[in-house]
Amino acid sequence: MGIIIRLVSTAVSLWIATVVVGGIELRTDSFGGKVGTLLAVAIIFGIVNAVLRPIIKTIGCGLYVLTLGLISLVINGLLFLLTSWIAGQFDLPFHVDHFWPSAVLGALIVGIVSWILNMLVPDGDDD
């Protein structure tokens, strides 16, 4: 059940990013199409983060220390762009225009909103 809650919270945060950041587009008009696209992109985003983030953190450990963690903004933006590219390969109507500011701000918004939603909604793993 926790995975579904995290998936929905990521989809909601992706939707908020499409509303707030101008360079992130959800190119469908139907409500069902938007929900399905956001859930699919949330799955892609989760897989990209689960697979690549630990590898990048291990390899780039020195950069994290050297930049006091600010490199994570760049990495999150690049992972967000990668998610957009993968979504395009699956013909999903989700697109991020540019690295700066769209991808960086979008990843930042997704991270903050997901964190807030996961704090507010218990996922059952806290037992």
C-alpha positions in Angstrom: 0.0 0.0 0.0 2.9 2.3 0.7 4.1 2.1 -2.9 0.7 3.1 -4.2 0.6 6.1 -1.9 4.1 7.2 -2.9 3.2 6.7 -6.6 0.1 8.9 -6.2 2.0 11.6 -4.2 4.7 11.7 -6.9 1.9 12.0 -9.6 0.3 14.9 -7.7 3.7 16.6 -7.3 4.4 16.1 -11.1 1.0 17.7 -11.8 1.8 20.7 -9.5 5.2 21.1 -11.4 3.3 21.2 -14.7 1.1 23.9 -13.3 3.9 26.0 -11.7 6.8 25.7 -14.1 6.3 27.0 -17.6 8.6 24.6 -19.4 7.0 21.4 -18.2 4.1 20.4 -20.4 1.3 17.8 -20.1 0.0 17.7 -23.7 -3.4 16.0 -23.3 -6.8 17.5 -22.7 -8.8 14.6 -21.2 -8.8 14.1 -17.5 -8.2 10.4 -17.8 -5.3 11.0 -20.1 -3.7 13.4 -17.7 -4.1 11.0 -14.7 -2.8 8.1 -16.7 0.1 10.1 -18.0 1.0 11.4 -14.6 0.9 8.0 -13.1 3.0 6.5 -15.9 5.6 9.3 -15.6 5.6 8.9 -11.8 6.5 5.2 -12.3 9.2 6.2 -14.8 10.6 8.8 -12.4 10.6 6.4 -9.5 12.5 3.7 -11.5 15.0 6.3 -12.8 15.6 7.5 -9.3 15.8 4.0 -7.7 18.3 2.7 -10.3 20.5 5.7 -11.1 20.6 7.8 -7.9 22.6 5.3 -5.8 25.1 4.8 -8.6 25.5 8.6 -9.2 25.8 9.2 -5.4 28.5 6.6 -5.1 30.5 7.7 -8.1 30.1 11.5 -7.4 30.6 11.4 -3.7 33.5 13.8 -4.0 31.4 16.3 -5.9 28.7 16.2 -3.2 31.3 17.0 -0.5 33.0 19.6 -2.6 29.8 21.5 -3.5 28.2 20.9 0.0 25.4 19.0 -1.7 24.4 21.6 -4.3 25.4 19.2 -7.1 22.2 17.3 -6.2 20.2 20.1 -7.8 22.0 19.5 -11.1 21.7 15.8 -10.8 18.0 16.0 -10.0 17.4 18.2 -13.0 19.3 15.8 -15.3 17.3 12.8 -13.9 14.1 14.8 -14.5 15.2 15.5 -18.1 15.9 11.8 -18.5 12.4 11.0 -17.2 11.0 13.3 -19.8 13.0 11.7 -22.6 11.9 8.2 -21.5 8.3 9.3 -21.4 8.8 10.6 -25.0 10.0 7.2 -26.0 6.8 5.7 -24.8 4.8 8.4 -26.6 3.5 9.9 -23.3 2.4 13.5 -23.6 4.8 14.8 -21.0 7.7 17.0 -21.9 10.3 19.1 -20.2 11.7 21.8 -22.4 15.2 22.8 -21.0 17.6 21.9 -18.2 17.5 25.4 -16.8 15.1 26.5 -15.3 12.5 23.9 -16.3 14.1 20.6 -15.3 15.9 22.0 -12.2 12.8 23.8 -10.8 10.5 20.9 -11.8 12.7 18.4 -10.0 12.9 20.7 -7.0 9.1 21.2 -6.8 8.5 17.4 -7.3 10.9 16.7 -4.5 9.5 19.2 -2.0 5.8 18.4 -2.8 6.4 14.7 -2.6 8.2 15.1 0.7 5.4 17.2 2.2 2.7 14.8 0.9 4.7 11.7 2.3 4.9 13.5 5.7 1.2 14.3 5.8 -0.1 10.9 4.5 1.1 7.9 6.4 2.1 5.0 4.2 1.9 2.2 6.8 5.6 1.6 7.0 6.0 3.5 10.3 4.8 0.6 12.4 
